Amino acid sequence: MEVSSERLVLRPLRASDLADLQRYATRPEFWRFLPLEPQTADSVAAYLEQCLAAPSIEQARGGVVAIEPREISHLVGTVRLQETSSRDRCGEIGYALDSDYWGRGYMTEAITCVLRFARERLSLHRVWATADVENEASWRLLERVGMQREGRLKHHRLVRGAWRDSYLYARILPSDERALPQHAPA
């Protein structure tokens, strides 16, 4: 998968992305709300190796893509899209962004592109995501891209020994391309 928007290129991960991934994924603000142990350079390298070994997003009906702003020309984050039910045409998204690039609208634009890809190329009808209830930036992002809060999942994730609640968000992908914005507002 390689798609682009006004400011971004979403492309397959490359081995050369390792240093950029390690730079942000080892920071506490990256894994704070995630059910992961604190990340190390080695754990990030293992993750990238696993992603590189996976089939293409089209073949696997999901995967991880790099977010690369055109003016920066290196990875600043990732988006994961995974079909969760081929019969029901549903999928899940997840995302991560280097904290040095928060507040610039990159993730809003990236997820808008991924939603369009999910509809056009994977023929998904519904896409969902979860966000920790305390991660306001994450659930506000989901609202900006048109996802609606469907509920609260109690004790949804065990995060370093503590049960955490998550909000469940979803969006029905319109069959009419004009209903998805060409690029999302920042």
Contact map, one row per residue, 1 for C-alpha under 8 A:
111000000111000000000000000000000000000000000000000000011100000010000000000000000000000000000000000000000000000000000000000000000000000000000000000000000000000000000000000000000000000000
111100001111000000000000000000000000000000000000000000000000000000000000000000000000000000000000000000000000000000000000000000000000000000000000000000000000000000000000000000000000000000
111110001110000000000000000000000000000000000000000000000000000000000000000000000000000000000000000000000000000010001000000000000000000000000000000000000000000000000000000000000000000000
011111111100000000000000000000000000000000000000000000000000000000000000000000000000000000000000000000000000000010000000000000000000000000000000000000000000000000000000000000000000000000
001111111000000000000000000000000000000000000000000000000000000000000000000000000000000000000000000000000000110010000000000000000000000000000000000000000000000000000000000000000000001000
000111110000000000000000000000000000000000000000000000000000000000000000000000000000000000000000000000000000000000000000000000000000000000000000000000000000000000000000000000000000001000
000111111000000000000000000000000000000000000000000000000000000000001110000000000000000000000000000000000100000000000000000000000000000000000000000000000000000000000000000000000000000000
000111111100000000000000000000000000000000000000000000000000000000111100000000000000000000000000000000000100110000000000000000000000000000000000000000000000000000000000000000000000000000
011110111110000000000000000000000000000000000000000000000000000000111100000000000000000000000000000000000000000000000000000000000000000000000000000000000000000000000000000000000000000000
111100011111000000000000000000000000000000000000000000000000000011110000000000000000000000000000000000000000010000000000000000000000000000000000000000000000000000000000000000000000000000
111000001111100000000000000000000000000000000000000000000000000011110000000000000000000000000000000000000000000000000000000000000000000000000000000000000000000000000000000000000000000000
110000000111110000000000000000000000000000000000000000000000000111000000000000000000000000000000000000000000000000000000000000000000000000000000000000000000000000000000000000000000000000
000000000011111010000000000000000000000000000001001100000000000111000000000000000000000000000000000000000000000000000000000000000000000000000000000000000000000000000000000000000000000000
000000000001111111000000000000000000000000000000000100000000000000000000000000000000000000000000000000000000000000000000000000000000000000000000000000000000000000000000000000000000000000
000000000000111111000000000000000000000000000001100100000000000000000000000000000000000000000000000000000000000000000000000000000000000000000000000000000000000000000000000000000000000000
000000000000011111100000000000000000000000000000000000000000000000000000000000000000000000000000000000000000000000000000000000000000000000000000000000000000000000000000000000000000000000
000000000000111111111000000000000000000000000000000000000000000000000000011000000000000000000000000000000000000000000000000000000000000000000000000000000000000000000000000000000000000000
000000000000011111111100000000000000000000011001000000000000000000000000000000000000000000000000000000000000000000000000000000000000000000000000000000000000000000000000000000000000000000
000000000000000111111110000000000000000000000000000000000000000000000000000000000000000000000000000000000000000000000000000000000000000000000000000000000000000000000000000000000000000000
000000000000000011111111000000000000000000000000000000000000000000000000011100000000000000000000000000000000000000000000000000000000000000000000000000000000000000000000000000000000000000
000000000000000011111111100000000000000000010000000000000000000000000000001110000000000000000000000000000000000000000000000000000000000000000000000000000000000000000000000000000000000000
000000000000000001111111110000000000000110011000000000000000000000000000000000000000000000000000000000000000000000000000000000000000000000000000000000000000000000000000000000000000000000
000000000000000000111111111000000000000000000000000000000000000000000000000000000000000000000000000000000000000000000000000000000000000000000000000000000000000000000000000000000000000000
000000000000000000011111111001000000000000000000000000000000000000000000000000000000000000000000111000000000000000000000000000000000000000000000000000000000000000000000000000000000000000
000000000000000000001111111101100000001100010000000000000000000000000000000000000000000000000000010000000000000000000000000000000000000000000000000000000000000000000000000000000000000000
000000000000000000000111111101100000011110010000000000000000000000000000000000000000000000000000000000000000000000000000000000000000000000000000000000000000000000000000000000000000000000
000000000000000000000011111111100000001000000000000000000000000000000000000000000000000000000000000000000000000000000000000000000000000000000000000000000000000000000000000000000000000000
000000000000000000000000111111110000010000000000000000000000000000000000000000000000000000000000000000000000000000000000000000000000000000000000000000000000000000000000000000000000000000
000000000000000000000000001111110000000000000000000000000000000000000000000000000000000000000000001000000000000000000000000000000000000000000000000000000000000000000000000000000000000000
000000000000000000000001111111111100000000000000000000000000000000000000000000000000000000000001111000000000000000000000000000000000000000000000000000000000000000000000000000000000000000
000000000000000000000000111111111111111000000000000000000000000000000000000000000000000000000000000000000000000000000000000000000000000000000000000000000000000000000000000000000000000000
000000000000000000000000000111111100000000000000000000000000000000000000000000000000000000000000000000000000000000000000000000000000000000000000000000000000000000000000000000000000000000
000000000000000000000000000001111110000000000000000000000000000000000000000000000000000000000000000000000000000000000000000000000001001000000000000000000000001000000000000000000000000000
000000000000000000000000000001111111000000000000000000000000000000000000000000000000000000000000000000000000000000000000000000000000000000000000000000000000001000000000000000000000000000
000000000000000000000000000000101111100000000000000000000000000000000000000000000000000000000000000000000000000000000000000000000000000000000000000000000000111100000000000000000000000000
000000000000000000000000000000100111111000000000000000000000000000000000000000000000000000000000000000000000000000000000000000000000000000000000000000000000001100000000000000000000000000
000000000000000000000000000000100011111000000000000000000000000000000000000000000000000000000000000000000000000000000000000000000000000000000000000000000000000100000000000000000000000000
000000000000000000000000010100100001111100000000000000000000000000000000000000000000000000000000000000000000000000000000000000000000000000000000000000000000000000000000000000000000000000
000000000000000000000000111000100001111110110000000000000000000000000000000000000000000000000000000000000000000000000000000000000000000000000000000000000000000000000000000000000000000000
000000000000000000000100110000000000011111110000000000000000000000000000000000000000000000000000000000000000000000000000000000000000000000000000000000000000000000000000000000000000000000
000000000000000000000100010000000000001111111000000000000000000000000000000000000000000000000000000000000000000000000000000000000000000000000000000000000000000000000000000000000000000000
000000000000000000000000000000000000000111111100000000000000000000000000000000000000000000000000000000000000000000000000000000000000000000000000000000000000000000000000000000000000000000
000000000000000000000000000000000000001111111110000000000000000000000000000000000000000000000000000000000000000000000000000000000000000000000000000000000000000000000000000000000000000000
000000000000000001001100110000000000001111111111000000000000000000000000000000000000000000000000000000000000000000000000000000000000000000000000000000000000000000000000000000000000000000
000000000000000001000100000000000000000011111111100000000000000000000000000000000000000000000000000000000000000000000000000000000000000000000000000000000000000000000000000000000000000000
000000000000000000000000000000000000000001111111110000000000000000000000000000000000000000000000000000000000000000000000000000000000000000000000000000000000000000000000000000000000000000
000000000000000000000000000000000000000000111111111000000000000000000000000000000000000000000000000000000000000000000000000000000000000000000000000000000000000000000000000000000000000000
000000000000101001000000000000000000000000011111111100000000000000000000000000000000000000000000000000000000000000000000000000000000000000000000000000000000000000000000000000000000000000
000000000000001000000000000000000000000000001111111110000000000000000000000000000000000000000000000000000000000000000000000000000000000000000000000000000000000000000000000000000000000000
000000000000000000000000000000000000000000000111111111000000000000000000000000000000000000000000000000000000000000000000000000000000000000000000000000000000000000000000000000000000000000
000000000000100000000000000000000000000000000011111111000000001100000000000000000000000000000000000000000000000000000000000000000000000000000000000000000000000000000000000000000000000000
000000000000111000000000000000000000000000000001111111000000000000000000000000000000000000000000000000000000000000000000000000000000000000000000000000000000000000000000000000000000000000
000000000000000000000000000000000000000000000000111111100000000000000000000000000000000000000000000000000000000000000000000000000000000000000000000000000000000000000000000000000000000000
000000000000000000000000000000000000000000000000011111110001001000000000000000000000000000000000000000000000000000000000000000000000000000000000000000000000000000000000000000000000000000
000000000000000000000000000000000000000000000000000011111011000000000000000000000000000000000000000000000000000000000000000000000000000000000000000000000000000000000000000000000000000000
100000000000000000000000000000000000000000000000000001111111011000000000000000000000000000000000000000000000000000000000000000000000000000000000000000000000000000000000000000000000000000
100000000000000000000000000000000000000000000000000000111111111100000000000000000000000000000000000000000000000000000000000000000000000000000000000000000000000000000000000000000000000000
100000000000000000000000000000000000000000000000000000011111110000000000000000000000000000000000000000000000000000000000110000000000000000000000000000000000000000000000000000000000000000
000000000000000000000000000000000000000000000000000000111111110000000000000000000000000000000000000000000000000000000000000000000000000000000000000000000000000000000000000000000000000000
000000000000000000000000000000000000000000000000000001111111111000000000000000000000000000000000000000000000000000000000000000000000000000000000000000000000000000000000000000000000000000
000000000000000000000000000000000000000000000000000000001111111000000000000000000110000000000000000000000000000000000000010000000000000000000000000000000000000000000000000000000000000000
000000000000000000000000000000000000000000000000000000011111111100000000000000011110000000000000000000000000000000000000000000000000000000000000000000000000000000000000000000000000000000
000000000000000000000000000000000000000000000000001001011001111110000000000000011100000000000000000000000000000000000000000000000000000000000000000000000000000000000000000000000000000000
000000000001100000000000000000000000000000000000001000001000011111000000000001111000000000000000000000000000000000000000000000000000000000000000000000000000000000000000000000000000000000
100000000111100000000000000000000000000000000000000000000000001111100000000001110000000000000000000000000000000000000000000000000000000000000000000000000000000000000000000000000000000000
000000000111100000000000000000000000000000000000000000000000000111110000001111100000000000000000000000000000000000000000000000000000000000000000000000000000000000000000000000000000000000
000000011110000000000000000000000000000000000000000000000000000011111000001111100000000000000000000000000000010000000000000000000000000000000000000000000000000000000000000000000000000000
000000011110000000000000000000000000000000000000000000000000000001111101111110000000000000000000000000000000000000000000000000000000000000000000000000000000000000000000000000000000000000
000000111000000000000000000000000000000000000000000000000000000000111111111100000000000000000000000000000100000000000000000000000000000000000000000000000000000000000000000000000000000000
000000111000000000000000000000000000000000000000000000000000000000011111100000000000000000000000000000000000000000000000000000000000000000000000000000000000000000000000000000000000000000
000000100000000000000000000000000000000000000000000000000000000000001111100000000000000000000000000000000000000000000000000000000000000000000000000000000000000000000000000000000000000000
000000000000000000000000000000000000000000000000000000000000000000011111110000000000000000000000000000000000000000000000000000000000000000000000000000000000000000000000000000000000000000
000000000000000000000000000000000000000000000000000000000000000000011111111000000000000000000000000000000000000000000000000000000000000000000000000000000000000000000000000000000000000000
000000000000000010010000000000000000000000000000000000000000000000011001111100000000000000000000000000000000000000000000000000000000000000000000000000000000000000000000000000000000000000
000000000000000010011000000000000000000000000000000000000000000001111000111111000000000000000000000000000000000000000000000000000000000000000000000000000000000000000000000000000000000000
000000000000000000011000000000000000000000000000000000000000000001111000011111000000000000000000110010000000000000000000000000000000000000000000000000000000000000000000000000000000000000
000000000000000000001000000000000000000000000000000000000000000001110000001111100000000000000011110000000000000000000000000000000000000000000000000000000000000000000000000000000000000000
000000000000000000000000000000000000000000000000000000000000000111100000001111110000000000000011100000000000000000000000000000000000000000000000000000000000000000000000000000000000000000
000000000000000000000000000000000000000000000000000000000000000111100000000011111000000000001111000000000000011001000000000000000000000000000000000000000000000000000000000000000000000000
000000000000000000000000000000000000000000000000000000000000011110000000000001111100000000011110000000000000000000000000000000000000000000000000000000000000000000000000000000000000000000
000000000000000000000000000000000000000000000000000000000000011100000000000000111110000000111100000000000000000001000100000000000000000000000000000000000000000000000000000000000000000000
000000000000000000000000000000000000000000000000000000000000111000000000000000011111000000111000000000000000000000000000000000000000000000000000000000000000000000000000000000000000000000
000000000000000000000000000000000000000000000000000000000000110000000000000000001111110011110000000000000000000000000000000100000000000000000000000000000000000000000000000000000000000000
000000000000000000000000000000000000000000000000000000000000000000000000000000000111110011110000000000000000000000000000000000000000000000000000000000000000000000000000000000000000000000
000000000000000000000000000000000000000000000000000000000000000000000000000000000011111111100000000000000000000000000000000000000000000000000000000000000000000000000000000000000000000000
000000000000000000000000000000000000000000000000000000000000000000000000000000000011111111000000000000000000000000000000000000000000000000000000000000000000000000000000000000000000000000
000000000000000000000000000000000000000000000000000000000000000000000000000000000000111110000000000000000000000000000000000000000000000000000000000000000000000000000000000000000000000000
000000000000000000000000000000000000000000000000000000000000000000000000000000000000111111000000000000000000000000000000000010000000000000000000000000000000000000000000000000000000000000
000000000000000000000000000000000000000000000000000000000000000000000000000000000011111111100000000000000000000000000000001111000000000000000000000000000000000000000000000000000000000000
000000000000000000000000000000000000000000000000000000000000000000000000000000000011110111110000000000000000000000000000000111110000000000000000000000000000000000000000000000000000000000
000000000000000000000000000000000000000000000000000000000000000000000000000000001111100011111000000000000000000000000100000101110000000000000000000000000000000000000000000000000000000000
000000000000000000000000000000000000000000000000000000000000000000000000000000011111000001111100000000000000000000000000000000111000000000000000000000000000000000000000000000000000000000
000000000000000000000000000000000000000000000000000000000000000000000000000000111100000000111110000000000000000000000000000000111000000000000000000000000000000000000000000000000000000000
000000000000000000000000000000000000000000000000000000000000000000000000000000111000000000011111000000000000000000000000000000001100000000000000000000000000000000000000000000000000000000
000000000000000000000000000000000000000000000000000000000000000000000000000011110000000000001111100000000010000000000000000000000000000000000000000000000000000000000000000000000000000000
000000000000000000000000000001000000000000000000000000000000000000000000000011100000000000000111110000000000000000000000000000000000000000000000000000000000000000000000000000000000000000
000000000000000000000001000001000000000000000000000000000000000000000000000111000000000000000011111011000010000000000000000000000000000000000000000000000000000000000000000000000000000000
000000000000000000000001100001000000000000000000000000000000000000000000000110000000000000000001111111000000000000000000000000000000000000000000000000000000000000000000000000000000000000
000000000000000000000001000011000000000000000000000000000000000000000000000000000000000000000000111111000000000000000000000000000000000000000000000000000000000000000000000000000000000000
000000000000000000000000000000000000000000000000000000000000000000000000000000000000000000000000011111000000000000000000000000000000000000000000000000000000000000000000000000000000000000
000000000000000000000000000000000000000000000000000000000000000000000000000100000000000000000000111111110100000000000000000000000000000000000000000000000000000000000000000000000000000000
000000000000000000000000000000000000000000000000000000000000000000000000000000000000000000000000111111111100000000000000000000000000000000000000000000000000000000000000000000000000000000
000000000000000000000000000000000000000000000000000000000000000000000000000000000000000000000000000011111100000000000000000000000000000000000000000000000000000000000000000000000000000000
000000000000000000000000000000000000000000000000000000000000000000000000000000000000000000000000000011111100000000000000000000000000000000000000000000000000000000000000000000000000000001
000000000000000000000000000000000000000000000000000000000000000000000000000000000000000000000000000001111111100000000000000000000000000000000000000000000000000000000000000000000000000011
000000110000000000000000000000000000000000000000000000000000000000001000000000000000000000000000000011111111110000000000000000000000000000000000000000000000000000000000000000000000000001
000000000000000000000000000000000000000000000000000000000000000000000000000000000000000000000010100000001111111000000000000000000000000000001000000000000000000000000000000000000000000000
000000000000000000000000000000000000000000000000000000000000000000000000000000000000000000000000000000001111111100000000000000000000000000001001100000000000000000000000000000000000000111
000010010000000000000000000000000000000000000000000000000000000000000000000000000000000000000000000000001111111110000000000000000000000000000000000000000000000000000000000000000000001111
000010010100000000000000000000000000000000000000000000000000000000100000000000100000000000000000000000000111111111000000000000000000000000000000000000000000000000000000000000000000000000
000000000000000000000000000000000000000000000000000000000000000000000000000000100000000000000000000000000011111111100000000000000000000000000000100000000000000000000000000000000000000000
000000000000000000000000000000000000000000000000000000000000000000000000000000000000000000000000000000000001111111110000000000000000000000000000100000000000000000000000000000000001101100
001110000000000000000000000000000000000000000000000000000000000000000000000000000000000000000000000000000000111111111000000000000000000000000000000000000000000000000000000000000000001000
000000000000000000000000000000000000000000000000000000000000000000000000000000101000000000000000000000000000011111111100000000000000000000000000000000000000000000000000000000000000000000
000000000000000000000000000000000000000000000000000000000000000000000000000000000000000000000000000000000000001111111110000000100000000000000000000000000000000000000000000010000000000000
000000000000000000000000000000000000000000000000000000000000000000000000000000000000000000000000000000000000000111111111000000000000000000000000000000000000000000000000000000000001000000
001000000000000000000000000000000000000000000000000000000000000000000000000000000000000000000000000000000000000011111111110000000000000000000000000000000000000000000000000000000000000000
000000000000000000000000000000000000000000000000000000000000000000000000000000001000000000100000000000000000000001111111111100000000000000000000000000000000000000000000000000000000000000
000000000000000000000000000000000000000000000000000000000000000000000000000000000000000000000000000000000000000000111111111110000000000000000000000000000000000000000000000011100000000000
000000000000000000000000000000000000000000000000000000000000000000000000000000000000000000000000000000000000000000011111111100000000000000000000000000000000000000000000000000000000000000
000000000000000000000000000000000000000000000000000000000100000000000000000000000000000000000000000000000000000000001111111000000000000000000000000000000000000000000000000000000000000000
000000000000000000000000000000000000000000000000000000000100100000000000000000000000000000000000000000000000000000001111111100000000000000000000000000000000000000000000000000000000000000
000000000000000000000000000000000000000000000000000000000000000000000000000000000000000010000000000000000000000000000111111110000000000000000000000000000000000000000000000000000000000000
000000000000000000000000000000000000000000000000000000000000000000000000000000000010000011100000000000000000000000000111011111100000000000000000000000000000000000000000000010000000000000
000000000000000000000000000000000000000000000000000000000000000000000000000000000000000111000000000000000000000000000010001111100000000000000000000000000000000000000000000111000000000000
000000000000000000000000000000000000000000000000000000000000000000000000000000000000000011100000000000000000000000000000000111110000000000000000000000000000000000000000011110000000000000
000000000000000000000000000000000000000000000000000000000000000000000000000000000000000001111000000000000000000000100000000111111000000000000000000000000000000000000000011110000000000000
000000000000000000000000000000000000000000000000000000000000000000000000000000000000000001111000000000000000000000000000000001111100000000000000001000000000000000000001111000000000000000
000000000000000000000000000000000000000000000000000000000000000000000000000000000000000000011100000000000000000000000000000000111110000000000100000000000000000000000001110000000000000000
000000000000000000000000000000000000000000000000000000000000000000000000000000000000000000000100000000000000000000000000000000011111000000100000000000000000000000000111100000000000000000
000000000000000000000000000000000000000000000000000000000000000000000000000000000000000000000000000000000000000000000000000000001111101001100000000000000000000000000111100000000000000000
000000000000000000000000000000001000000000000000000000000000000000000000000000000000000000000000000000000000000000000000000000000111111101100000000000000000000000011110000000000000000000
000000000000000000000000000000000000000000000000000000000000000000000000000000000000000000000000000000000000000000000000000000000011111100100000000000000000000000001110000000000000000000
000000000000000000000000000000000000000000000000000000000000000000000000000000000000000000000000000000000000000000000000000000000001111100000000000000000000000000000000000000000000000000
000000000000000000000000000000001000000000000000000000000000000000000000000000000000000000000000000000000000000000000000000000000011111111100000000000000000000000000000000000000000000000
000000000000000000000000000000000000000000000000000000000000000000000000000000000000000000000000000000000000000000000000000000000001111111110000000000000000000000000000000000000000000000
000000000000000000000000000000000000000000000000000000000000000000000000000000000000000000000000000000000000000000000000000000000000001111111000000000000000000000000000000000000000000000
000000000000000000000000000000000000000000000000000000000000000000000000000000000000000000000000000000000000000000000000000000000011001111111100000000000000000000000000000000000000000000
000000000000000000000000000000000000000000000000000000000000000000000000000000000000000000000000000000000000000000000000000000000111101111111110000000000000000000000010000000000000000000
000000000000000000000000000000000000000000000000000000000000000000000000000000000000000000000000000000000000000000000000000000000000000111111111000000000000000000000000000000000000000000
000000000000000000000000000000000000000000000000000000000000000000000000000000000000000000000000000000000011000000000000000000000000000011111111100000000000000000000000000000000000000000
000000000000000000000000000000000000000000000000000000000000000000000000000000000000000000000000000000000000000000000000000000001000000001111111111100000000000000000000100000000000000000
000000000000000000000000000000000000000000000000000000000000000000000000000000000000000000000000000000000000000000000000000000000000000000111111111110000000000000000000000000000000000000
000000000000000000000000000000000000000000000000000000000000000000000000000000000000000000000000000000000001000000000000000000000000000000011111111000000000000000000000000000000000000000
000000000000000000000000000000000000000000000000000000000000000000000000000000000000000000000000000000000001001100000000000000000000000000001111111000000000000000000000000000000000000100
000000000000000000000000000000000000000000000000000000000000000000000000000000000000000000000000000000000000000000000000000000000000000000000111111100000000000000000000001000000000000000
000000000000000000000000000000000000000000000000000000000000000000000000000000000000000000000000000000000000000000000000000000010000000000000111111110000000000000000000111000000000000000
000000000000000000000000000000000000000000000000000000000000000000000000000000000000000000000000000000000000000000000000000000000000000000000110011111000000000000000000111000000000000000
000000000000000000000000000000000000000000000000000000000000000000000000000000000000000000000000000000000000000000000000000000000000000000000010001111100000000000000011110000000000000000
000000000000000000000000000000000000000000000000000000000000000000000000000000000000000000000000000000000000000000000000000000000000000000000000000111110000000000000011110000000000000000
000000000000000000000000000000000000000000000000000000000000000000000000000000000000000000000000000000000000000000000000000000000000000000000000000011111000000000000011100000000000000000
000000000000000000000000000000000000000000000000000000000000000000000000000000000000000000000000000000000000000000000000000000000000000000000000000001111100000000001111000000000000000000
000000000000000000000000000000000000000000000000000000000000000000000000000000000000000000000000000000000000000000000000000000000000000000000000000000111111000000001111000000000000000000
000000000000000000000000000000000000000000000000000000000000000000000000000000000000000000000000000000000000000000000000000000000000000000000000000000011111000000011100000000000000000000
000000000000000000000000000000000000000000000000000000000000000000000000000000000000000000000000000000000000000000000000000000000000000000000000000000001111110000111100000000000000000000
000000000000000000000000000000000000000000000000000000000000000000000000000000000000000000000000000000000000000000000000000000000000000000000000000000001111110000111100000000000000000000
000000000000000000000000000000000010000000000000000000000000000000000000000000000000000000000000000000000000000000000000000000000000000000000000000000000011111000111100000000000000000000
000000000000000000000000000000000010000000000000000000000000000000000000000000000000000000000000000000000000000000000000000000000000000000000000000000000011111111110000000000000000000000
000000000000000000000000000000001111000000000000000000000000000000000000000000000000000000000000000000000000000000000000000000000000000000000000000000000000111111110000000000000000000000
000000000000000000000000000000000011100000000000000000000000000000000000000000000000000000000000000000000000000000000000000000000000000000000000000000000000011111000000000000000000000000
000000000000000000000000000000000000000000000000000000000000000000000000000000000000000000000000000000000000000000000000000000000000000000000000000000000000011111100000000000000000000000
000000000000000000000000000000000000000000000000000000000000000000000000000000000000000000000000000000000000000000000000000000000000000000000000000000000000011111110000000000000000000000
000000000000000000000000000000000000000000000000000000000000000000000000000000000000000000000000000000000000000000000000000000000000000000000000000000000011111011111000000000000000000000
000000000000000000000000000000000000000000000000000000000000000000000000000000000000000000000000000000000000000000000000000000000001000000000000000000000111111001111100000000000000000000
000000000000000000000000000000000000000000000000000000000000000000000000000000000000000000000000000000000000000000000000000000000001100000000000000000011111100000111110000000000000000000
000000000000000000000000000000000000000000000000000000000000000000000000000000000000000000000000000000000000000000000000000000000111100000000000000000011111100000011111000000000000000000
000000000000000000000000000000000000000000000000000000000000000000000000000000000000000000000000000000000000000000000000000000000111100000100000000011111000000000001111100000000000000000
000000000000000000000000000000000000000000000000000000000000000000000000000000000000000000000000000000000000000000000000000000011110000000000000000011111000000000000111110000000000000000
000000000000000000000000000000000000000000000000000000000000000000000000000000000000000000000000000000000000000000000000000000011110000000000100001111100000000000000011111000000000000000
000000000000000000000000000000000000000000000000000000000000000000000000000000000000000000000000000000000000000000000000000001111000000000000000001111000000000000000001111100000000000000
000000000000000000000000000000000000000000000000000000000000000000000000000000000000000000000000000000000000000000000000000001110000000000000000011100000000000000000000111110000000000000
000000000000000000000000000000000000000000000000000000000000000000000000000000000000000000000000000000000000000000000000000011100000000000000000000000000000000000000000011111000000000000
000000000000000000000000000000000000000000000000000000000000000000000000000000000000000000000000000000000000000000100010000111100000000000000000000000000000000000000000001111100000000000
000000000000000000000000000000000000000000000000000000000000000000000000000000000000000000000000000000000000000000000010000010000000000000000000000000000000000000000000000111111011000000
000000000000000000000000000000000000000000000000000000000000000000000000000000000000000000000000000000000000000000000010000000000000000000000000000000000000000000000000000011111000000000
000000000000000000000000000000000000000000000000000000000000000000000000000000000000000000000000000000000000000000000000000000000000000000000000000000000000000000000000000001111111000000
000000000000000000000000000000000000000000000000000000000000000000000000000000000000000000000000000000000000000000000000000000000000000000000000000000000000000000000000000001111111000000
000000000000000000000000000000000000000000000000000000000000000000000000000000000000000000000000000000000000000000000000000000000000000000000000000000000000000000000000000000011111100000
000000000000000000000000000000000000000000000000000000000000000000000000000000000000000000000000000000000000000000000000000000000000000000000000000000000000000000000000000001011111100000
000000000000000000000000000000000000000000000000000000000000000000000000000000000000000000000000000000000000000100010000000000000000000000000000000000000000000000000000000001011111110000
000000000000000000000000000000000000000000000000000000000000000000000000000000000000000000000000000000000000000100000000000000000000000000000000000000000000000000000000000000000111111100
000000000000000000000000000000000000000000000000000000000000000000000000000000000000000000000000000000000000000000000000000000000000000000000000000000000000000000000000000000000001111100
000011000000000000000000000000000000000000000000000000000000000000000000000000000000000000000000000000000000100110000000000000000000000000000000000000000000000000000000000000000000111110
000000000000000000000000000000000000000000000000000000000000000000000000000000000000000000000000000000000001100100000000000000000000000000000000100000000000000000000000000000000000111111
000000000000000000000000000000000000000000000000000000000000000000000000000000000000000000000000000000001001100000000000000000000000000000000000000000000000000000000000000000000000001111
000000000000000000000000000000000000000000000000000000000000000000000000000000000000000000000000000000011101100000000000000000000000000000000000000000000000000000000000000000000000000111
